[in-house]
């Protein structure tokens, strides 16, 4: 996997952290992802639903507090905002 220079700069700090601190960082990262999604993702936005092995294109039909309804392949799915990327 390719890491940007910014991410590589953080790697040294992450390696020095305890498991508890790493879990806190993981939680903060998810909060930032949700915050960014709320800023840019609106009803009608084309988005990618990002899973471990694939990205699926969809259209947002409703934005809720922590989730969004996304239409993919003619079906509606309730997707956490942290799993969405703008297309």
N, C-alpha and C positions, 0 to 999 in steps of 0.2 A: 504494500500500500504506500502511496506517495503522501508525504506530509509537507505542508508549507513551512517556510522559514519561521513564521510566527509560532506554529505548533511545535516545531523542533526546539524553539527557545523555551517553551514550557515543559518539555520533556524532562529536563534536569530537575526542575522543581517537583514535578509529579513523582519522580522516582524516589524522592526523599520523604514523601508523605506516607502516613500510616493508612491502613485500610479504612478507618473511620473518616479520616480527612478526604480520602479519595471518594468515598460515598457522598460526602458533603459536596464535593466538586461536581460529581455526577448529577446530584439534585439541582445544583445551580445551573448547570448546562441545560438541563431540561426546562427549567424556568425561563431561561433566556430564549430557547427555541420556541416556547409557547408565546412569549412576549413578541418575538419577531413575527411569528405567524399571525398573531392578532393584528399587528400593524399593517401587514401587506395582503392578507387573505380576506376577501370580501365575497359576498354572494355573487355567483357568476364567474369567479376567478377560476382559471385553469390551474390545476395543481398536480404535483406528483405525490402519490402516497408511497413513502419510502419504507421498504421492508428490508430485512437482512440481505436477501438475495435478488431483489427486484424493485423496480420503480414502475408504478402504474399510473397512467394519466387519468384524471377525472375532473369533474366540475363541481365546485362548492354550491350547494343548494341552501344551506343554513349554517350559520356560525353560532355556536353555543359558548358557554363559559370555558370549558376545557376541551371540547370536541367540536367537530364539524360534520355535517351530513354531506357526503361526497357521492356523486353519481358516477359509477364506473361500470362499464359493460352493461348498461341499462338497468342496474340495480343500485339501491341506496345503501351506503355503509356509514356507520357511526365511527369516525376516525379521530384519535387523539391529535390535537393541534401539533404536538411535538413530532408527529410522523409526516407532516405536510411540508412540501417545498413548492414555491411558486414555479410554474412552468415557463 
